[in-house]
Amino acid sequence: MPERNQAALDFLLTRRSRPAKTLTGPGPDRDTLTTILTAAARTPDHGKLEPWRFVVLEKPALMRAHALVAERGAALGLDPAKIEKEQIAYERSPLAVVVVESPVDSEKVPAIEQTYSAGAVCLALLNAALASGWGANWLSGWASFDADFTHDAFGVNSHESVAGIIHIGTETVAPPERPRPDLDAITTWIES
């Protein structure tokens, strides 16, 4: 029987994202965040390509993104309520990490596997922040799919895209448990 890491298993069985609207300052300092990023970078990565990178947004950068959302939303003719909803996460968050998918040309590793690795980095980052005692939430939103916005706000290049934005801070309210998937409904056992 393999040795069980019960503390890690207990964390994974009870982990829960914290709604971004419930996060406040402070966020982790640079040393603490470096540990969280180091844990996130240990994600599965076929070919060791590192087809992702991190962009850390401290409060001034978040407020700049907040303003850019308004500018870009107006330029796109979006409903003001949609623009404001997108702005709120940037305004309230004390710190965010943008996970940028940065694909690498490879004959061995298909692009889709690199996309999966970028998604895995998002989850690893979220879990590392939560395991470190911080509140954290993985968000996207319309602006994270807009190339002009992501270039101007995060320095995303034309061959890259945003895999996710992990907002990290101090939680003000513990969220209630939410319904979880019915394993019997989503699991098929093949015995032969």
VEXGUZA-300583 format. One record per residue (C-alpha): residue number from 1; residue in three letters; x, y, z. Coordinates in steps of 0.02 Angstrom, whole numbers, plus 50000, padded with zeros to 5 digits. Layout:
N
+-----+--------+-------+-------+-------+
| num | residu |    c1 |    c2 |    c3 |
+-----+--------+-------+-------+-------+
| NUM |    ALA |     X |     Y |     Z |
...
+-----+--------+-------+-------+-------+
***
This chain:
192
+-----+--------+-------+-------+-------+
| num | residu |    c1 |    c2 |    c3 |
+-----+--------+-------+-------+-------+
|   1 |    MET | 50000 | 50000 | 50000 |
|   2 |    PRO | 50073 | 50171 | 49954 |
|   3 |    GLU | 50106 | 50298 | 50090 |
|   4 |    ARG | 49960 | 50419 | 50101 |
|   5 |    ASN | 49983 | 50607 | 50120 |
|   6 |    GLN | 49824 | 50632 | 50221 |
|   7 |    ALA | 49846 | 50820 | 50244 |
|   8 |    ALA | 49858 | 50847 | 50055 |
|   9 |    LEU | 49711 | 50731 | 50023 |
|  10 |    ASP | 49605 | 50818 | 50154 |
|  11 |    PHE | 49645 | 50986 | 50074 |
|  12 |    LEU | 49597 | 50924 | 49900 |
|  13 |    LEU | 49435 | 50847 | 49963 |
|  14 |    THR | 49382 | 51010 | 50046 |
|  15 |    ARG | 49461 | 51145 | 49937 |
|  16 |    ARG | 49345 | 51286 | 49887 |
|  17 |    SER | 49380 | 51440 | 49783 |
|  18 |    ARG | 49341 | 51604 | 49870 |
|  19 |    PRO | 49227 | 51721 | 49772 |
|  20 |    ALA | 49330 | 51867 | 49705 |
|  21 |    LYS | 49204 | 51990 | 49776 |
|  22 |    THR | 49247 | 51929 | 49952 |
|  23 |    LEU | 49434 | 51958 | 49935 |
|  24 |    THR | 49520 | 52108 | 50011 |
|  25 |    GLY | 49697 | 52162 | 50054 |
|  26 |    PRO | 49823 | 52120 | 50099 |
|  27 |    GLY | 49881 | 51998 | 49968 |
|  28 |    PRO | 50036 | 51891 | 49981 |
|  29 |    ASP | 50204 | 51979 | 49982 |
|  30 |    ARG | 50333 | 51942 | 49846 |
|  31 |    ASP | 50422 | 51802 | 49942 |
|  32 |    THR | 50258 | 51714 | 49983 |
|  33 |    LEU | 50196 | 51733 | 49805 |
|  34 |    THR | 50360 | 51664 | 49738 |
|  35 |    THR | 50329 | 51505 | 49838 |
|  36 |    ILE | 50152 | 51494 | 49768 |
|  37 |    LEU | 50216 | 51521 | 49590 |
|  38 |    THR | 50352 | 51390 | 49617 |
|  39 |    ALA | 50219 | 51263 | 49668 |
|  40 |    ALA | 50112 | 51309 | 49517 |
|  41 |    ALA | 50258 | 51288 | 49398 |
|  42 |    ARG | 50274 | 51105 | 49450 |
|  43 |    THR | 50124 | 51064 | 49341 |
|  44 |    PRO | 50125 | 50925 | 49210 |
|  45 |    ASP | 50218 | 50989 | 49058 |
|  46 |    HIS | 50249 | 50863 | 48917 |
|  47 |    GLY | 50418 | 50898 | 48838 |
|  48 |    LYS | 50466 | 51024 | 48974 |
|  49 |    LEU | 50414 | 51164 | 48856 |
|  50 |    GLU | 50344 | 51282 | 48988 |
|  51 |    PRO | 50206 | 51340 | 48868 |
|  52 |    TRP | 50146 | 51469 | 48994 |
|  53 |    ARG | 50209 | 51615 | 49094 |
|  54 |    PHE | 50153 | 51723 | 49239 |
|  55 |    VAL | 50111 | 51909 | 49243 |
|  56 |    VAL | 50090 | 51975 | 49421 |
|  57 |    LEU | 49971 | 52122 | 49438 |
|  58 |    GLU | 49997 | 52225 | 49594 |
|  59 |    LYS | 49868 | 52355 | 49646 |
|  60 |    PRO | 49924 | 52496 | 49528 |
|  61 |    ALA | 49923 | 52374 | 49380 |
|  62 |    LEU | 49750 | 52312 | 49432 |
|  63 |    MET | 49684 | 52489 | 49434 |
|  64 |    ARG | 49761 | 52520 | 49263 |
|  65 |    ALA | 49673 | 52362 | 49199 |
|  66 |    HIS | 49512 | 52427 | 49279 |
|  67 |    ALA | 49525 | 52586 | 49175 |
|  68 |    LEU | 49573 | 52490 | 49017 |
|  69 |    VAL | 49418 | 52380 | 49035 |
|  70 |    ALA | 49310 | 52536 | 49030 |
|  71 |    GLU | 49401 | 52605 | 48878 |
|  72 |    ARG | 49398 | 52442 | 48782 |
|  73 |    GLY | 49219 | 52402 | 48829 |
|  74 |    ALA | 49162 | 52572 | 48767 |
|  75 |    ALA | 49261 | 52551 | 48605 |
|  76 |    LEU | 49174 | 52383 | 48578 |
|  77 |    GLY | 49003 | 52460 | 48615 |
|  78 |    LEU | 48970 | 52343 | 48761 |
|  79 |    ASP | 48829 | 52367 | 48884 |
|  80 |    PRO | 48889 | 52476 | 49030 |
|  81 |    ALA | 48830 | 52344 | 49156 |
|  82 |    LYS | 48940 | 52213 | 49071 |
|  83 |    ILE | 49088 | 52331 | 49076 |
|  84 |    GLU | 49061 | 52372 | 49260 |
|  85 |    LYS | 49045 | 52188 | 49307 |
|  86 |    GLU | 49213 | 52155 | 49225 |
|  87 |    GLN | 49294 | 52303 | 49313 |
|  88 |    ILE | 49241 | 52250 | 49488 |
|  89 |    ALA | 49365 | 52105 | 49504 |
|  90 |    TYR | 49511 | 52218 | 49457 |
|  91 |    GLU | 49454 | 52355 | 49575 |
|  92 |    ARG | 49427 | 52244 | 49728 |
|  93 |    SER | 49572 | 52124 | 49708 |
|  94 |    PRO | 49734 | 52164 | 49802 |
|  95 |    LEU | 49838 | 52055 | 49684 |
|  96 |    ALA | 49812 | 51946 | 49532 |
|  97 |    VAL | 49919 | 51828 | 49430 |
|  98 |    VAL | 49882 | 51814 | 49245 |
|  99 |    VAL | 49928 | 51643 | 49175 |
| 100 |    VAL | 49975 | 51672 | 48994 |
| 101 |    GLU | 49971 | 51524 | 48876 |
| 102 |    SER | 50129 | 51544 | 48773 |
| 103 |    PRO | 50135 | 51397 | 48651 |
| 104 |    VAL | 50300 | 51330 | 48590 |
| 105 |    ASP | 50325 | 51255 | 48417 |
| 106 |    SER | 50353 | 51070 | 48441 |
| 107 |    GLU | 50344 | 50917 | 48329 |
| 108 |    LYS | 50325 | 50807 | 48484 |
| 109 |    VAL | 50198 | 50901 | 48590 |
| 110 |    PRO | 50030 | 50946 | 48511 |
| 111 |    ALA | 49963 | 51120 | 48542 |
| 112 |    ILE | 49813 | 51050 | 48637 |
| 113 |    GLU | 49929 | 50971 | 48766 |
| 114 |    GLN | 50010 | 51140 | 48792 |
| 115 |    THR | 49838 | 51216 | 48819 |
| 116 |    TYR | 49798 | 51081 | 48947 |
| 117 |    SER | 49963 | 51119 | 49036 |
| 118 |    ALA | 49919 | 51304 | 49045 |
| 119 |    GLY | 49751 | 51259 | 49122 |
| 120 |    ALA | 49838 | 51143 | 49244 |
| 121 |    VAL | 49951 | 51288 | 49296 |
| 122 |    CYS | 49796 | 51392 | 49334 |
| 123 |    LEU | 49726 | 51257 | 49448 |
| 124 |    ALA | 49895 | 51225 | 49529 |
| 125 |    LEU | 49914 | 51411 | 49563 |
| 126 |    LEU | 49739 | 51424 | 49634 |
| 127 |    ASN | 49767 | 51273 | 49747 |
| 128 |    ALA | 49939 | 51333 | 49804 |
| 129 |    ALA | 49865 | 51501 | 49853 |
| 130 |    LEU | 49723 | 51418 | 49947 |
| 131 |    ALA | 49841 | 51294 | 50032 |
| 132 |    SER | 49947 | 51442 | 50087 |
| 133 |    GLY | 49797 | 51513 | 50178 |
| 134 |    TRP | 49748 | 51648 | 50053 |
| 135 |    GLY | 49579 | 51673 | 49973 |
| 136 |    ALA | 49590 | 51645 | 49786 |
| 137 |    ASN | 49480 | 51634 | 49633 |
| 138 |    TRP | 49512 | 51589 | 49450 |
| 139 |    LEU | 49422 | 51710 | 49335 |
| 140 |    SER | 49421 | 51756 | 49153 |
| 141 |    GLY | 49287 | 51871 | 49081 |
| 142 |    TRP | 49263 | 51950 | 48911 |
| 143 |    ALA | 49415 | 52065 | 48925 |
| 144 |    SER | 49534 | 51918 | 48948 |
| 145 |    PHE | 49485 | 51857 | 48775 |
| 146 |    ASP | 49507 | 52027 | 48691 |
| 147 |    ALA | 49679 | 52035 | 48608 |
| 148 |    ASP | 49692 | 52225 | 48618 |
| 149 |    PHE | 49650 | 52227 | 48803 |
| 150 |    THR | 49766 | 52083 | 48849 |
| 151 |    HIS | 49909 | 52161 | 48752 |
| 152 |    ASP | 49887 | 52332 | 48831 |
| 153 |    ALA | 49849 | 52272 | 49008 |
| 154 |    PHE | 49960 | 52118 | 49024 |
| 155 |    GLY | 50087 | 52124 | 48882 |
| 156 |    VAL | 50014 | 51970 | 48797 |
| 157 |    ASN | 50094 | 51941 | 48627 |
| 158 |    SER | 50001 | 51898 | 48467 |
| 159 |    HIS | 50039 | 51710 | 48478 |
| 160 |    GLU | 49984 | 51703 | 48662 |
| 161 |    SER | 49820 | 51703 | 48756 |
| 162 |    VAL | 49758 | 51718 | 48934 |
| 163 |    ALA | 49725 | 51548 | 49013 |
| 164 |    GLY | 49658 | 51624 | 49173 |
| 165 |    ILE | 49675 | 51761 | 49301 |
| 166 |    ILE | 49699 | 51705 | 49480 |
| 167 |    HIS | 49646 | 51838 | 49604 |
| 168 |    ILE | 49728 | 51817 | 49775 |
| 169 |    GLY | 49695 | 51907 | 49938 |
| 170 |    THR | 49627 | 51895 | 50113 |
| 171 |    GLU | 49455 | 51818 | 50122 |
| 172 |    THR | 49323 | 51916 | 50215 |
| 173 |    VAL | 49190 | 51781 | 50218 |
| 174 |    ALA | 49208 | 51592 | 50208 |
| 175 |    PRO | 49099 | 51532 | 50065 |
| 176 |    PRO | 48966 | 51400 | 50095 |
| 177 |    GLU | 48992 | 51229 | 50021 |
| 178 |    ARG | 48913 | 51209 | 49851 |
| 179 |    PRO | 48839 | 51055 | 49768 |
| 180 |    ARG | 48972 | 50939 | 49697 |
| 181 |    PRO | 48960 | 50819 | 49550 |
| 182 |    ASP | 48871 | 50652 | 49573 |
| 183 |    LEU | 49016 | 50532 | 49543 |
| 184 |    ASP | 48900 | 50389 | 49495 |
| 185 |    ALA | 48827 | 50498 | 49356 |
| 186 |    ILE | 48996 | 50547 | 49283 |
| 187 |    THR | 49101 | 50390 | 49309 |
| 188 |    THR | 49111 | 50236 | 49200 |
| 189 |    TRP | 49205 | 50084 | 49265 |
| 190 |    ILE | 49277 | 49969 | 49130 |
| 191 |    GLU | 49332 | 49803 | 49201 |
| 192 |    SER | 49375 | 49707 | 49044 |
+-----+--------+-------+-------+-------+
***
